[in-house]
Each structure stands twice: as C-alpha cells, then as structure tokens.
Amino acid sequence: MPISMTQHAPQMPAEAYEQIIANVEQPLRGSGGFISHAAEITTDEVTVTEVWETREQCERWFNASVRPHLPADAPEPTVTELHNALGR
C-alpha cells in the first residue's frame, strides 16, 4: 500500500537540507519504491514529504540515508497510508 512520509526538522537551516539532498538525490531517484519528494523550507524549519510504494521501502531508505543527517532531537516522521499514489 502506498504511503506518504512527512519529516519535520525544526531549526534545520536551508543550507543543511541543500547539502543532504545534493548527496542523496540520485540514489533516492533510483531507490525501489520511491515515487516523489517535496521540501518546504521556512525560516525555522524544513519539512519533507515523500511518497513511497510501501512503508518498508520508505523506512529502509529513511533509516539508512536520512536519519544519520538529522539532529538527534528531530521528531519521528509521520507516515500515512494512501489510497493511491501516481508518479510520472
């Protein structure tokens, strides 16, 4: 079942997000189950929402490639089951 994963990173500066995405963009695009990625950057937070084919695929990617770059006090991501998800 497709899912959306939303990760809030309070106090993460835009520059930190830019460094992370520069290193993971290509591997992310090629990761099995990946559908889409969107980032919202405000003055005090970065919020990323991704859509994946399954929760397991998302968790495997997140734990290996994203979690190590987040601040220790970053909240856990919110995962929501979707009825449908379409990508390009």
C-alpha positions as CSV (number, residue, x, y, z in Angstrom):
1,M,0.0,0.0,0.0
2,P,1.4,3.4,-0.9
3,I,2.3,5.8,1.9
4,S,3.3,9.4,2.5
5,M,6.1,10.2,4.9
6,T,6.4,13.7,6.4
7,Q,9.5,14.7,8.3
8,H,9.7,17.9,10.2
9,A,13.2,19.2,11.1
10,P,12.9,22.2,13.4
11,Q,15.8,24.6,13.4
12,M,17.4,22.9,10.3
13,P,18.8,25.6,8.1
14,A,18.1,25.6,4.4
15,E,21.8,25.0,3.8
16,A,21.8,21.8,5.7
17,Y,18.9,20.5,3.6
18,E,20.7,21.5,0.4
19,Q,23.8,19.6,1.4
20,I,21.8,16.5,2.3
21,I,19.7,16.5,-0.9
22,A,22.8,17.1,-3.1
23,N,24.2,13.8,-1.7
24,V,21.1,11.7,-1.8
25,E,19.1,13.0,-4.8
26,Q,20.4,10.5,-7.4
27,P,20.3,7.4,-5.1
28,L,16.8,8.4,-4.0
29,R,15.5,8.6,-7.5
30,G,16.8,5.1,-8.1
31,S,15.6,3.6,-4.9
32,G,13.0,0.9,-5.2
33,G,9.5,2.1,-4.3
34,F,10.3,5.8,-4.5
35,I,7.5,7.9,-6.1
36,S,8.1,11.6,-5.1
37,H,9.9,14.1,-2.9
38,A,8.9,17.6,-1.9
39,A,10.5,20.0,0.5
40,E,9.1,23.1,2.2
41,I,11.7,25.4,3.8
42,T,10.6,28.2,6.2
43,T,12.8,30.4,8.4
44,D,12.7,28.0,11.3
45,E,12.0,24.5,9.8
46,V,12.5,22.1,6.9
47,T,9.6,19.8,6.1
48,V,10.0,17.0,3.6
49,T,7.2,14.9,2.3
50,E,7.9,11.7,0.3
51,V,5.6,9.2,-1.3
52,W,6.6,5.5,-1.5
53,E,5.1,2.3,-2.8
54,T,5.4,0.7,0.7
55,R,6.2,1.6,4.2
56,E,9.0,-0.9,4.3
57,Q,10.8,0.7,1.3
58,C,10.4,4.1,2.9
59,E,11.7,3.0,6.3
60,R,14.7,1.2,4.7
61,W,15.7,4.4,2.8
62,F,15.0,6.7,5.7
63,N,17.0,4.8,8.3
64,A,20.0,4.3,6.0
65,S,20.1,7.6,4.2
66,V,18.3,10.3,6.0
67,R,18.2,9.6,9.7
68,P,22.0,9.9,10.1
69,H,21.8,13.5,8.9
70,L,19.0,14.7,11.2
71,P,19.5,16.4,14.5
72,A,19.3,14.0,17.4
73,D,16.1,15.7,18.7
74,A,14.3,15.6,15.3
75,P,10.8,14.3,15.7
76,E,9.9,10.9,14.2
77,P,8.4,11.1,10.7
78,T,4.6,10.9,10.2
79,V,3.5,8.0,8.0
80,T,0.1,8.0,6.4
81,E,-1.4,5.2,4.3
82,L,-2.7,6.4,0.9
83,H,-5.5,5.1,-1.2
84,N,-3.5,5.8,-4.4
85,A,-0.2,7.5,-5.5
86,L,0.7,8.4,-9.0
87,G,4.2,9.5,-10.2
88,R,5.5,10.4,-13.6
